[in-house]
Amino acid sequence: MSSTASRARRGLDRGIGWASEVPAAILVTLEIGVLLAGVISRYVFNAPLTWSDELASILFLWLAMLGAVIALRRGEHMRLSTLVNRLAPPRRGWVELAARLVVIAFVLQLLWPAYEHFEMQWDIRTPALEIRDGLRVGAILVVALLMLPIAALQIARHSSGRQIAIGVALFAAVSAAAWFARPMFMHLGNANLLIFFVGAVALCVAAGVPIAFAFGLSTLSYLALTTSTPLTIVVSRMDEGMSSLVLLSVPLFVFLGLLIEMTGVAKAMVDFLASLLGHVRGGLAYVLIGAMYLVSGISGSKAADMAAVAPALFPEMKRRGAQNGRLIALLSSSGAMSETIPPSLVLITIGSVTGVSIAALFTGGLLPALVGALALCVVVWFHNRHEDLSGVVRADRKTILKTFVVALPALALPFVIRTVVVEGVATATEVSTVGIAYTVLVGLFVYRRFDWQRLYPMLIETASLSGAILFIIGCATAMAWALTQSGFSRDLAAFMQGVPGGAAGFMAISVVAFVILGSVLEGIPAIVLFGPLLFPIARAVGIHEVHYAMVVIFAMGLGLFAPPFGVGFYAACAIGRVDPDRAVAHVWPYLGALFVALIVIAAWPWLSIGFL
């Protein structure tokens, strides 16, 4: 009987695998083809495809959601397991069971709102293709239905029948108690924010619940127990958070990163950089910081920027003995450092919602990022000052020249990408497809390395990694909406306006507030929420708007990549395929250096406005 049940479970698991992986691989391929066709049609033939962005948007939500299913099945959703791993095996088993029950609870809560959202959108048709929007948002409902058996199979695989019975009974009892305590919650006001968005999220994260599911369950529970708001709004916000076409650059840059490694482009690039800096202690770490400075802003997404850089440098850095955790710490902190580098969507958003000159913001963003980069270089020097280079031979000029010639097509890639954006050939979303096409041609005809058998696994890996990242963004967007509706943003603005100390006091409290906000809100939602409220106050106390913008963005970047809540930190862990608990101990020196850089930027306005 047990053997029959085990075979049935394996068969169901394989079936879900095929049902999610094959369509996801096809969707990644279609997205590349649709966006590249749009670029070629518009730029080469001067005949824009009016439907390309619309079709890409429809396919994108399905790709993000199926990727989330694949990530759940493979155990690749971002989670913090430091505390769980320190528990004795019996206790660890109970905590892991509780974490999986949280996943099931979130999916169960999501089902009916997802169905209602599907019904609401069914009669709406897209403007160009006239496709029912319900066919797009149905992805959330279908994927929720797929996640249920995956979570149940994982519980059956890792827990005994007795554990499952006790765990389900306790979980049901806690849920029932929370529901009957609903009248009490409704009278607590904003104290519920601490209960649900601090206490509940922290407890779930500590128990090893995937970050996205911790955000999602806390948001749904907050709305269900403390308000009369229909839960459909959570699905609507998740849809909005994951459907932005700018985020489509995430899976495409993830795939580009994998393609760079497979075609030999990464090896050629790293060989040349190693010939220049390989004899320097921590040389490739400096290269990573410089690469993030150059690449940032191209895609409009920090996750996409990291996905473009990490695969090119991590393999060689690991071969040279770099620790996984330290690599992720450097990658995530370099992402935080580069938030002010133009062309940045956060800069554009600030300009659009506050009236500050976007050109001035673009000019003001370069030096603050450079200060952050130099601060990271100090930490890199300190960590690598005793690196053993006895086995490393300094390359001669002939070797450097030879590796440069070989690497020239590879080194041209970031310049091709940036030129395509600056010249208006492609949008920030489309530019990755140009990079993909360029890399394929270079791999086929220059380096003559293209392993066709690796394409399907690369497409699946792209979908899984992208799904893990985008599902967090979707749930975080829903949580941001709940925070806004609670009146928290208005209360914060009123509090900050009354802070003593004039400009210095207001700047100090702004730094603290936006570091905290950045850890729970993406940069753009936070700016949309608080920019119109706080920038007039900054003007009133005598702070230059561009200077204030740089401080705010840098502070939010610091929070975005700071564990345990920073979404960017977990995105970096997912891109580097490293458990967050292996990186969390290494990230603090880098974040500390960036905090010092932030203080310098806040105290010295010339760094932001000196070239205006």
C-alpha positions in Angstrom: 0.0 0.0 0.0 2.8 2.4 1.0 4.7 1.5 -2.2 1.6 2.2 -4.3 1.0 5.6 -2.6 4.7 6.5 -3.1 4.4 5.7 -6.8 1.2 7.8 -7.0 2.9 10.7 -5.3 5.9 10.5 -7.7 3.6 10.3 -10.7 1.6 13.3 -9.5 4.9 15.3 -8.9 6.2 14.4 -12.4 2.9 15.4 -13.9 2.9 18.8 -12.2 6.6 19.2 -13.3 5.7 18.7 -17.0 2.6 20.8 -16.7 4.6 23.8 -15.4 8.1 23.4 -17.0 7.2 22.8 -20.6 4.8 25.8 -20.9 7.3 28.0 -18.9 10.1 27.1 -21.4 7.8 27.9 -24.3 6.8 31.2 -22.7 10.4 32.3 -22.2 11.1 31.6 -25.9 8.0 33.4 -27.0 8.8 36.5 -24.9 12.2 36.7 -26.5 10.8 36.3 -30.0 7.9 38.8 -29.5 10.0 41.6 -28.1 12.8 41.1 -30.6 10.3 41.1 -33.4 9.0 44.4 -32.0 12.4 45.9 -32.1 13.3 44.8 -35.6 9.9 45.8 -37.0 10.0 49.3 -35.5 13.7 50.1 -36.0 14.6 48.2 -39.2 11.3 48.3 -41.1 9.8 51.4 -39.5 6.5 49.5 -39.0 5.8 49.2 -35.2 3.9 46.2 -34.0 1.1 47.7 -32.0 0.3 44.4 -30.3 3.8 43.2 -29.3 3.9 44.8 -25.8 0.3 43.7 -25.1 1.0 40.1 -26.0 4.3 40.2 -24.1 2.3 41.4 -21.0 -0.3 38.6 -21.3 2.4 36.0 -21.6 4.5 37.5 -18.8 2.1 36.9 -16.0 1.8 33.3 -17.0 5.6 33.0 -17.1 6.0 34.6 -13.6 3.3 32.4 -12.0 4.5 29.2 -13.6 8.0 30.1 -12.6 6.7 30.4 -9.0 5.3 26.9 -9.3 8.6 25.5 -10.6 10.5 27.3 -7.8 8.1 25.9 -5.1 8.4 22.3 -6.5 12.2 22.6 -6.6 12.5 24.3 -3.2 14.0 27.4 -4.8 11.8 30.1 -3.3 13.9 32.5 -1.3 13.8 31.8 2.5 16.0 32.4 5.5 16.8 29.1 7.3 19.5 30.2 9.7 17.5 29.7 12.9 15.8 26.5 11.6 19.1 24.8 10.8 20.3 25.4 14.3 17.4 23.4 15.8 17.7 19.8 16.8 16.3 17.4 14.1 13.0 16.6 15.9 12.2 20.3 16.5 13.4 21.2 13.0 10.9 18.8 11.6 8.0 20.4 13.4 9.1 23.9 12.4 9.5 22.9 8.7 6.0 21.3 8.8 4.6 24.6 10.2 6.4 26.5 7.4 4.8 24.3 4.7 1.4 24.7 6.4 1.8 28.4 6.1 2.4 28.0 2.4 -0.9 25.9 2.1 -2.7 28.5 4.2 -1.7 31.3 1.9 -2.7 29.4 -1.2 -6.0 28.4 0.3 -6.7 32.1 1.2 -5.7 33.1 -2.3 -8.0 30.7 -4.2 -11.4 32.5 -3.9 -10.0 36.0 -4.4 -8.1 34.8 -7.4 -11.3 33.3 -8.8 -13.2 36.5 -8.2 -10.5 38.6 -9.8 -10.7 36.2 -12.8 -14.4 36.7 -13.1 -14.1 40.5 -12.8 -11.5 40.7 -15.6 -13.2 38.2 -17.9 -15.4 40.8 -19.6 -12.5 43.3 -20.1 -10.7 43.0 -23.5 -7.3 44.1 -24.3 -7.2 47.2 -26.7 -5.0 45.8 -29.6 -5.6 42.1 -29.7 -9.1 42.2 -28.0 -8.2 39.2 -25.9 -10.2 38.7 -22.7 -8.1 39.9 -19.8 -9.4 37.0 -17.7 -7.2 34.7 -19.9 -4.2 36.6 -18.5 -5.2 36.9 -14.8 -6.4 33.3 -14.8 -2.7 32.5 -14.4 -2.9 33.3 -10.7 -5.9 31.0 -10.1 -4.4 28.1 -12.1 -1.0 28.4 -10.4 -2.6 28.5 -6.9 -4.4 25.3 -7.8 -1.0 23.8 -8.9 0.7 25.0 -5.7 -1.7 23.1 -3.4 -0.7 19.6 -4.4 3.0 20.5 -4.5 2.9 21.8 -0.9 0.8 18.8 0.2 3.3 16.4 -1.5 6.2 18.0 0.3 4.5 17.6 3.6 3.7 14.0 2.9 7.3 13.4 1.9 8.9 15.0 4.9 6.5 14.4 7.8 4.8 11.4 9.4 1.1 10.9 9.5 1.0 11.7 13.2 3.0 14.9 12.7 0.7 16.0 9.9 -2.5 15.3 12.0 -1.2 17.3 15.0 0.2 20.1 12.9 -3.0 20.5 10.9 -5.1 20.5 14.1 -2.9 23.1 15.8 -2.8 25.3 12.7 -6.6 25.1 12.4 -7.0 26.0 16.1 -4.8 29.0 15.8 -6.6 30.1 12.6 -10.0 29.7 14.3 -8.8 31.7 17.4 -7.6 34.5 15.1 -10.9 34.6 13.3 -12.9 34.8 16.5 -10.6 37.5 17.8 -11.5 39.6 14.7 -13.6 42.1 16.7 -10.6 42.7 19.0 -8.3 43.3 16.0 -10.7 45.8 14.5 -10.4 48.0 17.6 -6.6 48.0 17.7 -6.1 50.4 14.9 -2.5 50.8 13.6 -1.2 48.5 16.3 -2.3 45.8 13.8 0.6 46.9 11.6 3.1 45.8 14.2 1.2 42.5 14.8 0.9 41.5 11.1 3.6 43.3 9.2 6.3 43.1 11.9 5.5 40.3 14.2 3.8 37.8 11.9 6.3 38.4 9.0 9.3 38.1 11.4 7.9 34.9 12.9 7.3 33.4 9.4 10.7 34.4 8.1 12.5 33.0 11.2 10.6 29.7 10.8 11.9 29.3 7.2 8.7 30.3 5.4 9.5 31.5 1.8 9.6 35.3 1.9 6.9 35.8 -0.7 4.5 33.5 1.2 5.3 35.3 4.5 4.4 38.6 2.9 1.3 37.2 1.2 -0.2 35.5 4.2 0.5 38.5 6.5 -1.2 40.8 4.0 -4.3 38.6 3.5 -4.6 38.0 7.2 -4.3 41.7 8.0 -7.1 42.6 5.6 -9.3 39.6 6.5 -9.1 40.1 10.3 -8.8 43.9 10.7 -10.8 45.4 7.8 -13.8 44.8 5.6 -11.8 45.2 2.4 -12.5 42.5 -0.1 -9.5 40.2 -0.5 -9.7 40.4 -4.3 -7.7 43.6 -3.9 -4.7 41.5 -2.8 -4.8 39.5 -6.1 -5.3 42.8 -8.0 -2.2 44.3 -6.4 -0.2 41.1 -7.0 -1.3 41.2 -10.6 -0.2 44.9 -10.9 3.2 44.2 -9.2 4.1 41.3 -11.4 2.6 42.6 -14.7 4.8 45.6 -15.2 6.6 45.3 -18.5 9.7 46.7 -17.0 10.0 43.6 -14.9 10.0 41.4 -18.0 13.6 42.4 -18.3 14.3 40.1 -15.2 13.7 36.7 -16.9 15.3 38.0 -20.1 18.4 39.2 -18.4 18.5 35.9 -16.3 18.5 34.0 -19.6 21.1 36.4 -21.1 23.4 35.7 -18.1 23.1 31.9 -18.6 23.6 32.4 -22.3 26.8 34.4 -21.7 28.3 31.6 -19.7 27.2 28.8 -22.1 28.5 30.5 -25.3 32.0 31.3 -23.9 31.3 35.1 -23.8 31.8 35.1 -20.0 35.0 33.1 -20.2 36.5 35.4 -22.7 35.5 38.5 -20.7 36.8 37.1 -17.4 40.1 35.9 -19.0 40.8 39.4 -20.1 39.8 41.0 -16.8 41.8 38.4 -14.9 44.9 39.2 -17.1 44.5 42.8 -16.0 43.6 42.4 -12.3 44.2 38.7 -11.6 47.5 39.5 -9.8 45.8 42.1 -7.5 44.3 40.9 -4.3 40.5 40.9 -4.7 40.9 41.9 -8.3 37.7 40.3 -9.6 35.7 41.7 -6.7 36.7 45.2 -7.9 35.6 44.1 -11.4 32.2 43.1 -10.1 31.7 46.5 -8.4 32.8 48.3 -11.6 30.5 46.1 -13.8 27.5 46.9 -11.6 28.3 50.6 -11.9 28.4 50.3 -15.7 25.5 48.0 -16.2 23.1 49.5 -13.6 20.2 51.5 -15.0 20.1 49.6 -18.3 17.2 47.3 -17.5 15.5 49.4 -14.8 15.6 46.5 -12.4 18.3 45.7 -9.8 17.5 42.1 -10.1 18.0 42.2 -13.9 21.3 44.1 -13.4 22.6 41.5 -11.0 21.4 38.7 -13.3 23.4 40.2 -16.1 26.7 40.5 -14.1 26.8 37.6 -11.7 26.9 34.7 -14.1 29.9 36.3 -16.0 32.1 36.6 -12.9 30.9 34.2 -10.2 32.3 31.0 -11.7 35.9 32.3 -12.0 35.7 34.0 -8.6 34.6 30.7 -7.0 37.4 28.9 -8.8 39.8 31.4 -7.1 38.4 30.4 -3.7 35.8 33.1 -3.1 33.1 32.1 -0.6 29.5 31.8 -1.8 28.2 33.9 1.0 30.7 36.7 0.5 30.0 36.8 -3.2 26.3 37.3 -2.6 27.1 40.0 0.0 29.2 41.8 -2.5 26.6 41.4 -5.3 23.7 42.6 -3.2 25.6 45.6 -1.7 26.8 46.6 -5.2 23.1 46.6 -6.3 22.3 48.9 -3.4 25.2 51.2 -4.3 24.1 51.6 -7.9 20.5 52.7 -7.2 21.2 56.3 -8.1 22.9 55.6 -11.5 21.0 56.8 -14.5 19.0 55.9 -16.5 17.1 54.7 -13.4 13.4 54.2 -13.2 13.4 55.4 -9.6 15.0 58.7 -10.7 12.4 59.0 -13.5 9.6 58.3 -11.0 10.8 60.9 -8.5 10.9 63.5 -11.3 7.4 62.5 -12.5 5.7 62.6 -9.0 7.6 65.6 -7.5 8.3 67.8 -10.4 12.1 67.7 -10.0 14.1 68.0 -13.2 14.9 64.4 -14.5 18.0 65.8 -16.3 19.2 67.2 -13.0 18.5 63.9 -11.2 20.5 62.0 -13.9 23.4 64.4 -13.5 23.3 64.2 -9.7 23.2 60.4 -9.4 26.7 59.5 -10.6 28.9 60.8 -7.8 26.8 59.4 -4.9 27.0 56.0 -6.5 30.8 56.4 -6.9 31.1 57.2 -3.2 29.2 53.9 -2.5 31.5 52.0 -4.9 34.6 53.4 -3.2 33.2 52.4 0.2 32.7 48.8 -1.0 36.2 48.8 -2.5 37.6 49.5 1.0 35.8 46.5 2.4 37.0 44.3 -0.5 40.6 45.5 0.2 40.2 44.6 3.9 38.8 41.2 3.2 41.4 40.3 0.6 44.5 42.0 2.0 46.0 38.7 3.0 44.9 36.7 -0.1 47.5 34.2 -1.1 48.6 35.1 -4.7 51.7 32.9 -4.7 50.2 30.7 -7.4 49.1 33.6 -9.5 51.4 34.8 -12.3 51.1 38.3 -13.5 50.3 38.4 -17.2 52.7 40.0 -19.6 51.7 42.5 -22.2 51.5 39.9 -25.0 49.1 37.8 -23.0 47.0 40.8 -22.1 46.8 41.9 -25.8 45.9 38.4 -26.9 43.1 38.0 -24.3 41.8 41.5 -25.2 41.5 40.6 -28.9 39.7 37.4 -28.0 37.5 39.2 -25.5 36.7 42.2 -27.7 33.3 40.8 -28.9 32.4 39.9 -25.3 33.5 43.3 -24.0 31.4 45.0 -26.6 28.2 43.5 -25.2 27.5 46.1 -22.4 28.3 48.9 -24.8 25.9 47.4 -27.4 23.2 47.2 -24.7 23.7 50.7 -23.4 24.0 52.2 -27.0 20.7 50.5 -28.0 18.9 52.1 -25.0 20.5 55.5 -25.4 19.9 55.7 -29.1 16.3 54.7 -28.7 16.6 51.5 -30.7 15.0 49.5 -27.9 13.3 50.1 -24.6 14.7 49.0 -21.2 12.5 45.9 -21.5 13.4 45.1 -25.1 17.2 45.7 -24.8 17.9 42.3 -23.2 16.5 40.6 -26.4 19.1 42.5 -28.4 21.7 41.3 -26.0 20.5 37.7 -26.4 20.5 37.9 -30.2 24.1 39.4 -30.1 25.3 36.7 -27.7 23.8 33.9 -29.8 25.6 35.2 -32.9 28.9 35.7 -31.1 28.6 32.2 -29.6 27.8 30.5 -32.9 30.2 32.4 -35.2 33.0 33.8 -33.1 33.6 31.5 -30.2 31.9 28.5 -31.8 30.4 27.4 -28.6 26.7 26.7 -28.4 25.4 23.6 -26.6 21.9 23.1 -27.9 21.2 20.4 -25.3 21.6 23.0 -22.5 18.9 25.3 -23.9 15.9 23.6 -22.3 17.4 23.3 -18.8 18.4 27.0 -19.2 14.9 28.0 -20.0 13.5 26.1 -17.0 16.2 27.7 -14.8 15.2 31.1 -16.1 11.6 30.5 -15.3 12.2 29.2 -11.8 14.6 32.0 -10.8 12.4 34.7 -12.3 9.3 33.2 -10.7 10.9 33.3 -7.3 11.9 36.9 -7.7 8.6 38.1 -9.3 6.4 36.3 -6.8 8.1 38.2 -4.0 7.6 41.5 -5.8 3.9 40.7 -6.4 3.3 39.9 -2.7 5.4 42.9 -1.6 3.2 45.2 -3.8 0.1 43.9 -2.1 1.6 44.5 1.3 2.6 48.1 0.2 -1.0 48.8 -0.7 -2.2 47.6 2.6 0.3 49.8 4.4 -0.9 52.8 2.4 -4.6 52.2 3.1 -3.9 51.9 6.8 -3.0 55.6 6.8 0.6 54.8 7.8 2.1 57.0 5.0 0.1 60.1 6.1 1.0 59.5 9.8 4.7 59.1 8.9 4.7 62.4 6.9 3.1 64.3 9.8 5.6 62.9 12.2 8.6 63.8 10.1 7.4 67.3 9.6 7.4 67.8 13.3 10.9 66.5 13.9 13.2 69.1 15.7 16.6 70.1 14.4 15.6 71.8 11.1 17.2 70.5 7.9 19.7 68.2 9.7 17.0 66.6 11.9 14.7 66.1 8.9 17.5 64.6 6.8 18.5 62.2 9.7 14.9 61.0 10.2 14.5 60.7 6.4 17.6 58.4 6.2 16.2 56.1 9.0 12.7 56.1 7.6 13.7 55.3 4.0 16.1 52.6 5.0 13.2 50.9 6.8 10.7 51.7 4.0 13.2 50.4 1.4 13.3 47.0 3.2 9.5 46.5 2.8 8.7 48.5 -0.3 10.3 48.5 -3.8 11.8 51.9 -4.7 9.0 53.0 -7.1 6.0 52.2 -4.8 7.8 53.9 -1.9 8.5 57.0 -3.9 4.9 57.2 -5.3 3.6 56.9 -1.7 5.9 59.3 0.1 7.6 61.5 -2.5 4.7 64.0 -2.9 4.4 64.2 0.9 8.0 64.6 1.9 9.7 66.5 -0.9 7.7 69.7 -0.2 8.8 69.4 3.4 12.5 69.1 2.3 12.1 72.2 0.2 10.5 74.1 3.1 13.4 73.3 5.5 16.0 74.3 2.9 17.2 71.0 1.5 18.0 71.0 -2.3 15.5 68.6 -4.0 18.2 66.7 -6.0 20.3 66.3 -2.9 17.3 65.0 -1.0 16.4 62.6 -3.9 19.9 61.1 -3.8 19.8 60.5 -0.1 16.3 59.0 -0.3 17.2 56.7 -3.1 20.5 55.6 -1.6 18.7 54.9 1.8 16.0 52.9 0.1 18.6 50.9 -1.8 20.3 50.1 1.5 17.1 48.9 3.0 16.1 47.0 -0.2 19.2 44.8 0.1 19.3 44.5 3.9 18.1 41.2 5.5 15.8 40.0 7.0 13.2 41.9 5.0 15.1 43.4 2.1 13.7 41.9 -1.1 16.8 42.7 -3.1 19.0 40.6 -0.8 16.9 37.5 -1.5 16.9 38.3 -5.2 20.7 38.3 -5.1 20.7 35.0 -3.2 18.3 33.5 -5.9 20.5 34.8 -8.7 23.6 33.4 -7.1 21.9 30.1 -6.1 23.1 30.5 -2.5 21.0 30.0 0.6 20.3 33.4 2.3 21.6 32.0 5.7 25.0 31.5 4.1 25.2 35.1 3.0 23.5 37.0 5.8 26.6 37.0 8.1 28.8 38.4 5.3 26.6 41.2 4.1 26.8 43.4 7.2 30.3 44.8 6.7 29.4 45.9 3.1 26.1 47.4 4.3 28.0 49.2 7.1 30.3 50.7 4.5 27.4 51.8 2.5 25.8 53.4 5.5 28.9 55.4 6.1 28.8 56.4 2.4 25.1 57.4 2.9 26.1 59.7 5.8 28.8 61.3 3.7 26.3 61.9 0.9 23.7 63.3 3.3 26.2 65.6 5.0 27.9 66.9 1.8 25.3 68.2 -0.7 28.0 69.0 -3.3 28.3 65.3 -4.2 24.7 65.5 -5.5 24.5 69.0 -6.8 28.0 70.0 -7.6 27.7 69.5 -11.3 24.2 71.0 -11.8 
